């Protein structure tokens, strides 16, 4: 599996990471490292479109992994929706929690 994870803390780190991964930077690729897996972006968009999501719906994600899909769904179903993820691997749950915390801190989608 290809792809690269952008873990840069500032613009210089992001540029360095891009230089190292420039051949795959914009490809629609899945990424895997141990138990952590991200599907190709097109998979997430196809799933979300097929689900016909709207405000207030309930969503259960079995094998929620990184929580990426659950997070994107949560933005659509909103504060009155119910959004649960189930994941077996503790290290993946911890990774998902860290990424969600980062997303909330850095996203314009949330009130500060």
C-alpha positions, 0 to 999 in steps of 0.5 A: 500500500502506498501513500504518505501521512503528513505529520508535519508540525509546521510549514517546513516539515510539511514541505520536507514531507512533500519532497519525500513523498511527491510521487504519491502525494496526490494519488488516490491511495490507501495507506496501512501501517500495522493495524492502522489503515486508511482507505483511499479517499474515493472509498470514503466519498463513495460510502458517504454519498451512498448513505445519503446522510443528513442531520440527525441520523444515527451512524454505527461504524463497526471496525471504525479504525482511525475514525476518519469515516466516523468523523466525516459522518459526524460533521454531516449528521451534526450535534443531534445525530448519534455516531458510534464507532467500534474498534477491536485494536486498542492502539488504533482506538488511541490513534483515532482519539489523538487524531480526533483531538487534533482535528477538533483543535485545528478545524474551523468546523468547531467553535473555539 
